[in-house]
Amino acid sequence: MPRPLAAGPVPSPCISVCRMSEATGLCEGCLRTLDEIAAWSVLDDEQRRAVWDAIALRRAARAQPT
C-alpha cells in the first residue's frame, strides 16, 4: 500500500483483514493501531497522511531482518 499523494482525498488503508496482533498491538491487515483505526473518520487529510507514513515505517521495520 503506497502512501497517498498530497492531492485528493486520502483513502483508508483498511484491506478488510481485521485482526489485531496481541504481540504488536497492530492490525494484521493494515498495520494501524486501535487508536488510529478508531480516529480515522475524524482525522483531516494531513493527519491521515501521517498515519500512512507510520504504516510505511512499520512495514519497513517488519521487512528488516532481526
CHARMM-style PDB file with segment names, atoms N, HN, CA, C and O in Angstrom:
ATOM      1  N   MET     1       0.841  -1.180   0.000  1.00  0.00      PROA
ATOM      2  CA  MET     1       0.000   0.000   0.000  1.00  0.00      PROA
ATOM      3  C   MET     1       0.884   1.240   0.000  1.00  0.00      PROA
ATOM      4  O   MET     1       1.482   1.557   1.028  1.00  0.00      PROA
ATOM      5  N   PRO     2       0.984   1.937  -1.094  1.00  0.00      PROA
ATOM      6  CA  PRO     2       1.794   3.150  -1.123  1.00  0.00      PROA
ATOM      7  C   PRO     2       1.082   4.301  -0.429  1.00  0.00      PROA
ATOM      8  O   PRO     2      -0.143   4.299  -0.303  1.00  0.00      PROA
ATOM      9  N   ARG     3       1.852   5.277   0.019  1.00  0.00      PROA
ATOM     10  HN  ARG     3       2.847   5.278  -0.083  1.00  0.00      PROA
ATOM     11  CA  ARG     3       1.307   6.474   0.651  1.00  0.00      PROA
ATOM     12  C   ARG     3       0.524   7.260  -0.390  1.00  0.00      PROA
ATOM     13  O   ARG     3       0.996   7.433  -1.513  1.00  0.00      PROA
ATOM     14  N   PRO     4      -0.689   7.750  -0.027  1.00  0.00      PROA
ATOM     15  CA  PRO     4      -1.465   8.552  -0.970  1.00  0.00      PROA
ATOM     16  C   PRO     4      -0.748   9.855  -1.301  1.00  0.00      PROA
ATOM     17  O   PRO     4      -0.028  10.404  -0.467  1.00  0.00      PROA
ATOM     18  N   LEU     5      -0.945  10.336  -2.499  1.00  0.00      PROA
ATOM     19  HN  LEU     5      -1.530   9.889  -3.176  1.00  0.00      PROA
ATOM     20  CA  LEU     5      -0.357  11.599  -2.921  1.00  0.00      PROA
ATOM     21  C   LEU     5      -0.964  12.756  -2.147  1.00  0.00      PROA
ATOM     22  O   LEU     5      -2.010  12.609  -1.516  1.00  0.00      PROA
ATOM     23  N   ALA     6      -0.306  13.902  -2.197  1.00  0.00      PROA
ATOM     24  HN  ALA     6       0.544  14.021  -2.710  1.00  0.00      PROA
ATOM     25  CA  ALA     6      -0.736  15.069  -1.433  1.00  0.00      PROA
ATOM     26  C   ALA     6      -2.084  15.621  -1.901  1.00  0.00      PROA
ATOM     27  O   ALA     6      -2.778  16.276  -1.123  1.00  0.00      PROA
ATOM     28  N   ALA     7      -2.464  15.376  -3.135  1.00  0.00      PROA
ATOM     29  HN  ALA     7      -1.901  14.844  -3.768  1.00  0.00      PROA
ATOM     30  CA  ALA     7      -3.715  15.920  -3.657  1.00  0.00      PROA
ATOM     31  C   ALA     7      -4.831  14.882  -3.561  1.00  0.00      PROA
ATOM     32  O   ALA     7      -4.590  13.682  -3.692  1.00  0.00      PROA
ATOM     33  N   GLY     8      -6.038  15.354  -3.334  1.00  0.00      PROA
ATOM     34  HN  GLY     8      -6.233  16.329  -3.228  1.00  0.00      PROA
ATOM     35  CA  GLY     8      -7.194  14.471  -3.327  1.00  0.00      PROA
ATOM     36  C   GLY     8      -7.450  13.845  -1.976  1.00  0.00      PROA
ATOM     37  O   GLY     8      -6.646  13.970  -1.052  1.00  0.00      PROA
ATOM     38  N   PRO     9      -8.590  13.164  -1.871  1.00  0.00      PROA
ATOM     39  CA  PRO     9      -8.943  12.535  -0.603  1.00  0.00      PROA
ATOM     40  C   PRO     9      -7.990  11.386  -0.263  1.00  0.00      PROA
ATOM     41  O   PRO     9      -7.460  10.719  -1.152  1.00  0.00      PROA
ATOM     42  N   VAL    10      -7.789  11.175   1.002  1.00  0.00      PROA
ATOM     43  HN  VAL    10      -8.220  11.717   1.724  1.00  0.00      PROA
ATOM     44  CA  VAL    10      -6.870  10.136   1.466  1.00  0.00      PROA
ATOM     45  C   VAL    10      -7.667   8.867   1.740  1.00  0.00      PROA
ATOM     46  O   VAL    10      -8.540   8.866   2.608  1.00  0.00      PROA
ATOM     47  N   PRO    11      -7.384   7.792   1.020  1.00  0.00      PROA
ATOM     48  CA  PRO    11      -8.137   6.550   1.211  1.00  0.00      PROA
ATOM     49  C   PRO    11      -7.747   5.842   2.505  1.00  0.00      PROA
ATOM     50  O   PRO    11      -6.641   6.015   3.017  1.00  0.00      PROA
ATOM     51  N   SER    12      -8.650   5.067   3.005  1.00  0.00      PROA
ATOM     52  HN  SER    12      -9.548   4.927   2.589  1.00  0.00      PROA
ATOM     53  CA  SER    12      -8.369   4.263   4.189  1.00  0.00      PROA
ATOM     54  C   SER    12      -7.376   3.158   3.834  1.00  0.00      PROA
ATOM     55  O   SER    12      -7.442   2.594   2.741  1.00  0.00      PROA
ATOM     56  N   PRO    13      -6.469   2.851   4.735  1.00  0.00      PROA
ATOM     57  CA  PRO    13      -5.543   1.749   4.488  1.00  0.00      PROA
ATOM     58  C   PRO    13      -6.159   0.373   4.741  1.00  0.00      PROA
ATOM     59  O   PRO    13      -5.501  -0.643   4.519  1.00  0.00      PROA
ATOM     60  N   CYS    14      -7.404   0.323   5.199  1.00  0.00      PROA
ATOM     61  HN  CYS    14      -7.939   1.148   5.379  1.00  0.00      PROA
ATOM     62  CA  CYS    14      -8.056  -0.950   5.519  1.00  0.00      PROA
ATOM     63  C   CYS    14      -8.123  -1.844   4.282  1.00  0.00      PROA
ATOM     64  O   CYS    14      -8.515  -1.410   3.199  1.00  0.00      PROA
ATOM     65  N   ILE    15      -7.726  -3.118   4.477  1.00  0.00      PROA
ATOM     66  HN  ILE    15      -7.407  -3.470   5.357  1.00  0.00      PROA
ATOM     67  CA  ILE    15      -7.823  -4.098   3.395  1.00  0.00      PROA
ATOM     68  C   ILE    15      -8.747  -5.248   3.785  1.00  0.00      PROA
ATOM     69  O   ILE    15      -8.689  -6.329   3.198  1.00  0.00      PROA
ATOM     70  N   SER    16      -9.601  -5.006   4.780  1.00  0.00      PROA
ATOM     71  HN  SER    16      -9.648  -4.128   5.256  1.00  0.00      PROA
ATOM     72  CA  SER    16     -10.600  -5.975   5.247  1.00  0.00      PROA
ATOM     73  C   SER    16      -9.988  -7.263   5.789  1.00  0.00      PROA
ATOM     74  O   SER    16     -10.576  -8.338   5.670  1.00  0.00      PROA
ATOM     75  N   VAL    17      -8.811  -7.144   6.380  1.00  0.00      PROA
ATOM     76  HN  VAL    17      -8.334  -6.270   6.477  1.00  0.00      PROA
ATOM     77  CA  VAL    17      -8.201  -8.239   7.124  1.00  0.00      PROA
ATOM     78  C   VAL    17      -8.059  -7.698   8.548  1.00  0.00      PROA
ATOM     79  O   VAL    17      -6.995  -7.222   8.944  1.00  0.00      PROA
ATOM     80  N   CYS    18      -9.132  -7.780   9.291  1.00  0.00      PROA
ATOM     81  HN  CYS    18      -9.996  -8.167   8.969  1.00  0.00      PROA
ATOM     82  CA  CYS    18      -9.226  -7.081  10.576  1.00  0.00      PROA
ATOM     83  C   CYS    18      -8.968  -8.020  11.739  1.00  0.00      PROA
ATOM     84  O   CYS    18      -9.892  -8.584  12.324  1.00  0.00      PROA
ATOM     85  N   ARG    19      -7.686  -8.178  12.062  1.00  0.00      PROA
ATOM     86  HN  ARG    19      -6.935  -7.720  11.587  1.00  0.00      PROA
ATOM     87  CA  ARG    19      -7.262  -8.987  13.205  1.00  0.00      PROA
ATOM     88  C   ARG    19      -6.163  -8.225  13.925  1.00  0.00      PROA
ATOM     89  O   ARG    19      -5.158  -7.846  13.323  1.00  0.00      PROA
ATOM     90  N   MET    20      -6.361  -8.005  15.206  1.00  0.00      PROA
ATOM     91  HN  MET    20      -7.177  -8.313  15.695  1.00  0.00      PROA
ATOM     92  CA  MET    20      -5.357  -7.306  15.991  1.00  0.00      PROA
ATOM     93  C   MET    20      -4.333  -8.316  16.528  1.00  0.00      PROA
ATOM     94  O   MET    20      -4.702  -9.354  17.077  1.00  0.00      PROA
ATOM     95  N   SER    21      -3.079  -8.004  16.368  1.00  0.00      PROA
ATOM     96  HN  SER    21      -2.779  -7.160  15.922  1.00  0.00      PROA
ATOM     97  CA  SER    21      -1.995  -8.838  16.876  1.00  0.00      PROA
ATOM     98  C   SER    21      -1.758  -8.496  18.341  1.00  0.00      PROA
ATOM     99  O   SER    21      -1.513  -7.339  18.684  1.00  0.00      PROA
ATOM    100  N   GLU    22      -1.833  -9.501  19.198  1.00  0.00      PROA
ATOM    101  HN  GLU    22      -2.032 -10.440  18.920  1.00  0.00      PROA
ATOM    102  CA  GLU    22      -1.534  -9.278  20.616  1.00  0.00      PROA
ATOM    103  C   GLU    22      -0.070  -8.895  20.804  1.00  0.00      PROA
ATOM    104  O   GLU    22       0.256  -8.112  21.697  1.00  0.00      PROA
ATOM    105  N   ALA    23       0.799  -9.431  19.983  1.00  0.00      PROA
ATOM    106  HN  ALA    23       0.534 -10.067  19.257  1.00  0.00      PROA
ATOM    107  CA  ALA    23       2.234  -9.184  20.119  1.00  0.00      PROA
ATOM    108  C   ALA    23       2.617  -7.746  19.764  1.00  0.00      PROA
ATOM    109  O   ALA    23       3.463  -7.145  20.426  1.00  0.00      PROA
ATOM    110  N   THR    24       1.988  -7.194  18.713  1.00  0.00      PROA
ATOM    111  HN  THR    24       1.301  -7.682  18.176  1.00  0.00      PROA
ATOM    112  CA  THR    24       2.384  -5.856  18.256  1.00  0.00      PROA
ATOM    113  C   THR    24       1.364  -4.773  18.585  1.00  0.00      PROA
ATOM    114  O   THR    24       1.715  -3.594  18.641  1.00  0.00      PROA
ATOM    115  N   GLY    25       0.117  -5.149  18.803  1.00  0.00      PROA
ATOM    116  HN  GLY    25      -0.168  -6.106  18.758  1.00  0.00      PROA
ATOM    117  CA  GLY    25      -0.936  -4.160  19.010  1.00  0.00      PROA
ATOM    118  C   GLY    25      -1.389  -3.516  17.714  1.00  0.00      PROA
ATOM    119  O   GLY    25      -2.081  -2.498  17.726  1.00  0.00      PROA
ATOM    120  N   LEU    26      -0.999  -4.113  16.597  1.00  0.00      PROA
ATOM    121  HN  LEU    26      -0.437  -4.940  16.587  1.00  0.00      PROA
ATOM    122  CA  LEU    26      -1.343  -3.573  15.282  1.00  0.00      PROA
ATOM    123  C   LEU    26      -2.318  -4.503  14.566  1.00  0.00      PROA
ATOM    124  O   LEU    26      -2.327  -5.711  14.799  1.00  0.00      PROA
ATOM    125  N   CYS    27      -3.132  -3.927  13.698  1.00  0.00      PROA
ATOM    126  HN  CYS    27      -3.125  -2.945  13.509  1.00  0.00      PROA
ATOM    127  CA  CYS    27      -3.987  -4.734  12.837  1.00  0.00      PROA
ATOM    128  C   CYS    27      -3.079  -5.501  11.874  1.00  0.00      PROA
ATOM    129  O   CYS    27      -2.165  -4.925  11.283  1.00  0.00      PROA
ATOM    130  N   GLU    28      -3.330  -6.781  11.723  1.00  0.00      PROA
ATOM    131  HN  GLU    28      -4.072  -7.249  12.203  1.00  0.00      PROA
ATOM    132  CA  GLU    28      -2.500  -7.598  10.834  1.00  0.00      PROA
ATOM    133  C   GLU    28      -2.728  -7.255   9.364  1.00  0.00      PROA
ATOM    134  O   GLU    28      -1.887  -7.570   8.523  1.00  0.00      PROA
ATOM    135  N   GLY    29      -3.844  -6.620   9.046  1.00  0.00      PROA
ATOM    136  HN  GLY    29      -4.527  -6.364   9.730  1.00  0.00      PROA
ATOM    137  CA  GLY    29      -4.126  -6.248   7.660  1.00  0.00      PROA
ATOM    138  C   GLY    29      -3.526  -4.912   7.257  1.00  0.00      PROA
ATOM    139  O   GLY    29      -2.815  -4.819   6.256  1.00  0.00      PROA
ATOM    140  N   CYS    30      -3.815  -3.870   8.044  1.00  0.00      PROA
ATOM    141  HN  CYS    30      -4.392  -3.945   8.857  1.00  0.00      PROA
ATOM    142  CA  CYS    30      -3.410  -2.518   7.637  1.00  0.00      PROA
ATOM    143  C   CYS    30      -2.275  -1.924   8.462  1.00  0.00      PROA
ATOM    144  O   CYS    30      -1.776  -0.847   8.138  1.00  0.00      PROA
ATOM    145  N   LEU    31      -1.865  -2.608   9.516  1.00  0.00      PROA
ATOM    146  HN  LEU    31      -2.271  -3.483   9.779  1.00  0.00      PROA
ATOM    147  CA  LEU    31      -0.765  -2.169  10.389  1.00  0.00      PROA
ATOM    148  C   LEU    31      -1.076  -0.877  11.150  1.00  0.00      PROA
ATOM    149  O   LEU    31      -0.166  -0.125  11.501  1.00  0.00      PROA
ATOM    150  N   ARG    32      -2.362  -0.623  11.403  1.00  0.00      PROA
ATOM    151  HN  ARG    32      -3.101  -1.234  11.118  1.00  0.00      PROA
ATOM    152  CA  ARG    32      -2.726   0.528  12.235  1.00  0.00      PROA
ATOM    153  C   ARG    32      -2.978   0.070  13.674  1.00  0.00      PROA
ATOM    154  O   ARG    32      -3.281  -1.095  13.928  1.00  0.00      PROA
ATOM    155  N   THR    33      -2.845   1.015  14.602  1.00  0.00      PROA
ATOM    156  HN  THR    33      -2.599   1.962  14.395  1.00  0.00      PROA
ATOM    157  CA  THR    33      -3.208   0.760  15.989  1.00  0.00      PROA
ATOM    158  C   THR    33      -4.720   0.885  16.135  1.00  0.00      PROA
ATOM    159  O   THR    33      -5.394   1.418  15.254  1.00  0.00      PROA
ATOM    160  N   LEU    34      -5.249   0.390  17.254  1.00  0.00      PROA
ATOM    161  HN  LEU    34      -4.701  -0.043  17.970  1.00  0.00      PROA
ATOM    162  CA  LEU    34      -6.687   0.569  17.504  1.00  0.00      PROA
ATOM    163  C   LEU    34      -7.057   2.044  17.553  1.00  0.00      PROA
ATOM    164  O   LEU    34      -8.108   2.434  17.045  1.00  0.00      PROA
ATOM    165  N   ASP    35      -6.207   2.870  18.158  1.00  0.00      PROA
ATOM    166  HN  ASP    35      -5.353   2.554  18.570  1.00  0.00      PROA
ATOM    167  CA  ASP    35      -6.480   4.307  18.221  1.00  0.00      PROA
ATOM    168  C   ASP    35      -6.539   4.923  16.822  1.00  0.00      PROA
ATOM    169  O   ASP    35      -7.405   5.752  16.543  1.00  0.00      PROA
ATOM    170  N   GLU    36      -5.627   4.522  15.954  1.00  0.00      PROA
ATOM    171  HN  GLU    36      -4.923   3.849  16.181  1.00  0.00      PROA
ATOM    172  CA  GLU    36      -5.628   5.056  14.580  1.00  0.00      PROA
ATOM    173  C   GLU    36      -6.881   4.620  13.830  1.00  0.00      PROA
ATOM    174  O   GLU    36      -7.473   5.406  13.091  1.00  0.00      PROA
ATOM    175  N   ILE    37      -7.280   3.371  14.022  1.00  0.00      PROA
ATOM    176  HN  ILE    37      -6.800   2.733  14.623  1.00  0.00      PROA
ATOM    177  CA  ILE    37      -8.487   2.867  13.359  1.00  0.00      PROA
ATOM    178  C   ILE    37      -9.709   3.617  13.864  1.00  0.00      PROA
ATOM    179  O   ILE    37     -10.546   4.051  13.071  1.00  0.00      PROA
ATOM    180  N   ALA    38      -9.816   3.772  15.180  1.00  0.00      PROA
ATOM    181  HN  ALA    38      -9.136   3.419  15.823  1.00  0.00      PROA
ATOM    182  CA  ALA    38     -10.976   4.436  15.775  1.00  0.00      PROA
ATOM    183  C   ALA    38     -11.070   5.909  15.373  1.00  0.00      PROA
ATOM    184  O   ALA    38     -12.172   6.430  15.196  1.00  0.00      PROA
ATOM    185  N   ALA    39      -9.942   6.575  15.229  1.00  0.00      PROA
ATOM    186  HN  ALA    39      -9.048   6.151  15.372  1.00  0.00      PROA
ATOM    187  CA  ALA    39      -9.932   8.008  14.927  1.00  0.00      PROA
ATOM    188  C   ALA    39     -10.041   8.321  13.444  1.00  0.00      PROA
ATOM    189  O   ALA    39     -10.308   9.466  13.082  1.00  0.00      PROA
ATOM    190  N   TRP    40      -9.843   7.341  12.581  1.00  0.00      PROA
ATOM    191  HN  TRP    40      -9.625   6.411  12.875  1.00  0.00      PROA
ATOM    192  CA  TRP    40      -9.727   7.592  11.140  1.00  0.00      PROA
ATOM    193  C   TRP    40     -10.829   8.500  10.603  1.00  0.00      PROA
ATOM    194  O   TRP    40     -10.540   9.413   9.830  1.00  0.00      PROA
ATOM    195  N   SER    41     -12.063   8.278  10.985  1.00  0.00      PROA
ATOM    196  HN  SER    41     -12.297   7.536  11.613  1.00  0.00      PROA
ATOM    197  CA  SER    41     -13.182   9.033  10.400  1.00  0.00      PROA
ATOM    198  C   SER    41     -13.175  10.512  10.766  1.00  0.00      PROA
ATOM    199  O   SER    41     -13.828  11.311  10.095  1.00  0.00      PROA
ATOM    200  N   VAL    42     -12.454  10.894  11.812  1.00  0.00      PROA
ATOM    201  HN  VAL    42     -11.923  10.245  12.358  1.00  0.00      PROA
ATOM    202  CA  VAL    42     -12.431  12.305  12.211  1.00  0.00      PROA
ATOM    203  C   VAL    42     -11.086  12.974  11.931  1.00  0.00      PROA
ATOM    204  O   VAL    42     -10.924  14.163  12.210  1.00  0.00      PROA
ATOM    205  N   LEU    43     -10.132  12.244  11.394  1.00  0.00      PROA
ATOM    206  HN  LEU    43     -10.263  11.279  11.168  1.00  0.00      PROA
ATOM    207  CA  LEU    43      -8.840  12.835  11.065  1.00  0.00      PROA
ATOM    208  C   LEU    43      -8.943  13.676   9.794  1.00  0.00      PROA
ATOM    209  O   LEU    43      -9.706  13.352   8.884  1.00  0.00      PROA
ATOM    210  N   ASP    44      -8.163  14.763   9.745  1.00  0.00      PROA
ATOM    211  HN  ASP    44      -7.544  15.026  10.484  1.00  0.00      PROA
ATOM    212  CA  ASP    44      -8.103  15.528   8.498  1.00  0.00      PROA
ATOM    213  C   ASP    44      -7.084  14.860   7.574  1.00  0.00      PROA
ATOM    214  O   ASP    44      -6.401  13.920   7.979  1.00  0.00      PROA
ATOM    215  N   ASP    45      -6.982  15.342   6.339  1.00  0.00      PROA
ATOM    216  HN  ASP    45      -7.537  16.106   6.010  1.00  0.00      PROA
ATOM    217  CA  ASP    45      -6.107  14.694   5.355  1.00  0.00      PROA
ATOM    218  C   ASP    45      -4.649  14.673   5.798  1.00  0.00      PROA
ATOM    219  O   ASP    45      -3.955  13.687   5.553  1.00  0.00      PROA
ATOM    220  N   GLU    46      -4.168  15.728   6.439  1.00  0.00      PROA
ATOM    221  HN  GLU    46      -4.733  16.529   6.638  1.00  0.00      PROA
ATOM    222  CA  GLU    46      -2.783  15.759   6.907  1.00  0.00      PROA
ATOM    223  C   GLU    46      -2.551  14.676   7.966  1.00  0.00      PROA
ATOM    224  O   GLU    46      -1.531  13.988   7.938  1.00  0.00      PROA
ATOM    225  N   GLN    47      -3.488  14.529   8.887  1.00  0.00      PROA
ATOM    226  HN  GLN    47      -4.317  15.088   8.909  1.00  0.00      PROA
ATOM    227  CA  GLN    47      -3.367  13.501   9.913  1.00  0.00      PROA
ATOM    228  C   GLN    47      -3.451  12.100   9.308  1.00  0.00      PROA
ATOM    229  O   GLN    47      -2.753  11.185   9.742  1.00  0.00      PROA
ATOM    230  N   ARG    48      -4.306  11.944   8.309  1.00  0.00      PROA
ATOM    231  HN  ARG    48      -4.873  12.687   7.955  1.00  0.00      PROA
ATOM    232  CA  ARG    48      -4.410  10.640   7.644  1.00  0.00      PROA
ATOM    233  C   ARG    48      -3.116  10.288   6.925  1.00  0.00      PROA
ATOM    234  O   ARG    48      -2.691   9.133   6.937  1.00  0.00      PROA
ATOM    235  N   ARG    49      -2.492  11.274   6.303  1.00  0.00      PROA
ATOM    236  HN  ARG    49      -2.837  12.213   6.293  1.00  0.00      PROA
ATOM    237  CA  ARG    49      -1.205  11.014   5.645  1.00  0.00      PROA
ATOM    238  C   ARG    49      -0.138  10.652   6.676  1.00  0.00      PROA
ATOM    239  O   ARG    49       0.747   9.844   6.395  1.00  0.00      PROA
ATOM    240  N   ALA    50      -0.217  11.243   7.861  1.00  0.00      PROA
ATOM    241  HN  ALA    50      -0.936  11.899   8.089  1.00  0.00      PROA
ATOM    242  CA  ALA    50       0.723  10.897   8.933  1.00  0.00      PROA
ATOM    243  C   ALA    50       0.542   9.431   9.348  1.00  0.00      PROA
ATOM    244  O   ALA    50       1.517   8.739   9.640  1.00  0.00      PROA
ATOM    245  N   VAL    51      -0.704   8.968   9.371  1.00  0.00      PROA
ATOM    246  HN  VAL    51      -1.496   9.531   9.133  1.00  0.00      PROA
ATOM    247  CA  VAL    51      -0.956   7.555   9.677  1.00  0.00      PROA
ATOM    248  C   VAL    51      -0.340   6.688   8.579  1.00  0.00      PROA
ATOM    249  O   VAL    51       0.298   5.678   8.872  1.00  0.00      PROA
ATOM    250  N   TRP    52      -0.528   7.076   7.322  1.00  0.00      PROA
ATOM    251  HN  TRP    52      -1.047   7.897   7.083  1.00  0.00      PROA
ATOM    252  CA  TRP    52       0.078   6.327   6.219  1.00  0.00      PROA
ATOM    253  C   TRP    52       1.603   6.294   6.365  1.00  0.00      PROA
ATOM    254  O   TRP    52       2.225   5.268   6.090  1.00  0.00      PROA
ATOM    255  N   ASP    53       2.211   7.407   6.794  1.00  0.00      PROA
ATOM    256  HN  ASP    53       1.706   8.241   7.017  1.00  0.00      PROA
ATOM    257  CA  ASP    53       3.666   7.438   6.999  1.00  0.00      PROA
ATOM    258  C   ASP    53       4.068   6.451   8.099  1.00  0.00      PROA
ATOM    259  O   ASP    53       5.067   5.741   7.974  1.00  0.00      PROA
ATOM    260  N   ALA    54       3.283   6.415   9.173  1.00  0.00      PROA
ATOM    261  HN  ALA    54       2.472   6.991   9.275  1.00  0.00      PROA
ATOM    262  CA  ALA    54       3.569   5.477  10.265  1.00  0.00      PROA
ATOM    263  C   ALA    54       3.453   4.036   9.773  1.00  0.00      PROA
ATOM    264  O   ALA    54       4.259   3.184  10.146  1.00  0.00      PROA
ATOM    265  N   ILE    55       2.458   3.768   8.944  1.00  0.00      PROA
ATOM    266  HN  ILE    55       1.804   4.461   8.642  1.00  0.00      PROA
ATOM    267  CA  ILE    55       2.288   2.426   8.376  1.00  0.00      PROA
ATOM    268  C   ILE    55       3.517   2.052   7.543  1.00  0.00      PROA
ATOM    269  O   ILE    55       4.008   0.927   7.625  1.00  0.00      PROA
ATOM    270  N   ALA    56       4.006   2.998   6.743  1.00  0.00      PROA
ATOM    271  HN  ALA    56       3.607   3.912   6.677  1.00  0.00      PROA
ATOM    272  CA  ALA    56       5.182   2.727   5.908  1.00  0.00      PROA
ATOM    273  C   ALA    56       6.399   2.393   6.769  1.00  0.00      PROA
ATOM    274  O   ALA    56       7.171   1.496   6.429  1.00  0.00      PROA
ATOM    275  N   LEU    57       6.573   3.106   7.877  1.00  0.00      PROA
ATOM    276  HN  LEU    57       5.946   3.835   8.153  1.00  0.00      PROA
ATOM    277  CA  LEU    57       7.686   2.820   8.782  1.00  0.00      PROA
ATOM    278  C   LEU    57       7.527   1.440   9.415  1.00  0.00      PROA
ATOM    279  O   LEU    57       8.500   0.698   9.555  1.00  0.00      PROA
ATOM    280  N   ARG    58       6.307   1.104   9.794  1.00  0.00      PROA
ATOM    281  HN  ARG    58       5.517   1.707   9.681  1.00  0.00      PROA
ATOM    282  CA  ARG    58       6.053  -0.212  10.391  1.00  0.00      PROA
ATOM    283  C   ARG    58       6.317  -1.327   9.384  1.00  0.00      PROA
ATOM    284  O   ARG    58       6.903  -2.357   9.718  1.00  0.00      PROA
ATOM    285  N   ARG    59       5.879  -1.107   8.155  1.00  0.00      PROA
ATOM    286  HN  ARG    59       5.403  -0.271   7.883  1.00  0.00      PROA
ATOM    287  CA  ARG    59       6.092  -2.115   7.106  1.00  0.00      PROA
ATOM    288  C   ARG    59       7.593  -2.292   6.853  1.00  0.00      PROA
ATOM    289  O   ARG    59       8.073  -3.416   6.705  1.00  0.00      PROA
ATOM    290  N   ALA    60       8.327  -1.178   6.803  1.00  0.00      PROA
ATOM    291  HN  ALA    60       7.936  -0.265   6.923  1.00  0.00      PROA
ATOM    292  CA  ALA    60       9.779  -1.256   6.576  1.00  0.00      PROA
ATOM    293  C   ALA    60      10.459  -1.975   7.737  1.00  0.00      PROA
ATOM    294  O   ALA    60      11.379  -2.762   7.516  1.00  0.00      PROA
ATOM    295  N   ALA    61      10.026  -1.721   8.963  1.00  0.00      PROA
ATOM    296  HN  ALA    61       9.279  -1.082   9.143  1.00  0.00      PROA
ATOM    297  CA  ALA    61      10.618  -2.386  10.131  1.00  0.00      PROA
ATOM    298  C   ALA    61      10.358  -3.890  10.092  1.00  0.00      PROA
ATOM    299  O   ALA    61      11.210  -4.680  10.498  1.00  0.00      PROA
ATOM    300  N   ARG    62       9.197  -4.280   9.611  1.00  0.00      PROA
ATOM    301  HN  ARG    62       8.504  -3.638   9.282  1.00  0.00      PROA
ATOM    302  CA  ARG    62       8.876  -5.713   9.512  1.00  0.00      PROA
ATOM    303  C   ARG    62       9.753  -6.389   8.471  1.00  0.00      PROA
ATOM    304  O   ARG    62      10.069  -7.572   8.599  1.00  0.00      PROA
ATOM    305  N   ALA    63      10.151  -5.647   7.439  1.00  0.00      PROA
ATOM    306  HN  ALA    63       9.895  -4.686   7.335  1.00  0.00      PROA
ATOM    307  CA  ALA    63      10.942  -6.214   6.353  1.00  0.00      PROA
ATOM    308  C   ALA    63      12.407  -6.377   6.736  1.00  0.00      PROA
ATOM    309  O   ALA    63      13.144  -7.115   6.082  1.00  0.00      PROA
ATOM    310  N   GLN    64      12.837  -5.685   7.805  1.00  0.00      PROA
ATOM    311  HN  GLN    64      12.239  -5.085   8.336  1.00  0.00      PROA
ATOM    312  CA  GLN    64      14.233  -5.751   8.238  1.00  0.00      PROA
ATOM    313  C   GLN    64      14.491  -7.087   8.918  1.00  0.00      PROA
ATOM    314  O   GLN    64      13.695  -7.532   9.745  1.00  0.00      PROA
ATOM    315  N   PRO    65      15.603  -7.727   8.571  1.00  0.00      PROA
ATOM    316  CA  PRO    65      15.960  -8.959   9.280  1.00  0.00      PROA
ATOM    317  C   PRO    65      16.290  -8.654  10.739  1.00  0.00      PROA
ATOM    318  O   PRO    65      16.870  -7.615  11.055  1.00  0.00      PROA
ATOM    319  N   THR    66      15.915  -9.564  11.605  1.00  0.00      PROA
ATOM    320  HN  THR    66      15.444 -10.408  11.348  1.00  0.00      PROA
ATOM    321  CA  THR    66      16.196  -9.350  13.041  1.00  0.00      PROA
ATOM    322  C   THR    66      17.386 -10.143  13.500  1.00  0.00      PROA
ATOM    323  OT1 THR    66      17.756 -10.078  14.672  1.00  0.00      PROA
TER     324      THR     66
END
